[in-house]
Amino acid sequence: MPIFIGVNLALCFFIQTTNFSQSILETRLVMYVALGIAAVCFVAILYQKWRHLIWYDLFSSALVLVWFVYWKHLFRDDSPIFFIFPLYFFMFAAFASLFFIGSRHRIDTVSLSIMKDLDKKNIMQPALIMLCVFLSLALEEYFMLYPTMMTLLIIRFSLASCVAVRGG
């Protein structure tokens, strides 16, 4: 998820520095464009013949921008939530990419068959998790739901990456 990692790093930087870039990020146009990208990615994942892993990355990157713009009015300008969540997403996605996806060539056959079974289960369908991430944005009073759902999406991406490369 290199795009997602880069967007979160940039968001952390822009939040810590008050400059022109942060005011551009806060516009509704950015939110609507990012929401459109996320919707296209959701439809692409929904139709399973387009099972490219880039859709996860673009979806996650777009929704973190939507989250930033949509929730900015709920918290003070110096609220740590807009620095902590992108930092957490950056670290978790980098950890998953480095330790799980990066070492996928060392997965044994039994673990790979379990991962393939999990990949086919309805509870771990990416479209369902993406829908939950969409809905968590609207539930502003449950501010921990969005990072929880995004964490599940990163875990699902890691599973899909390992299965896809190892013969999924």
Secondary structure, DSSP 8 states (H G I E B T S, - for coil): -HHHHHHHHHHHHHHHS-SHHHHHHTSHHHHHHHHHHHHHHHHHHHSGGG--THHHHHHHHHHHHHHHHHHGGGS-TT-THHHHHHHHHHHHHHHIIIIIITTGGG--HHHHHHHHHHHHSGGG-HHHHHHHHHHHHH-TT-TTHHHHHHHHHHHHHHHHHHHHHTT-
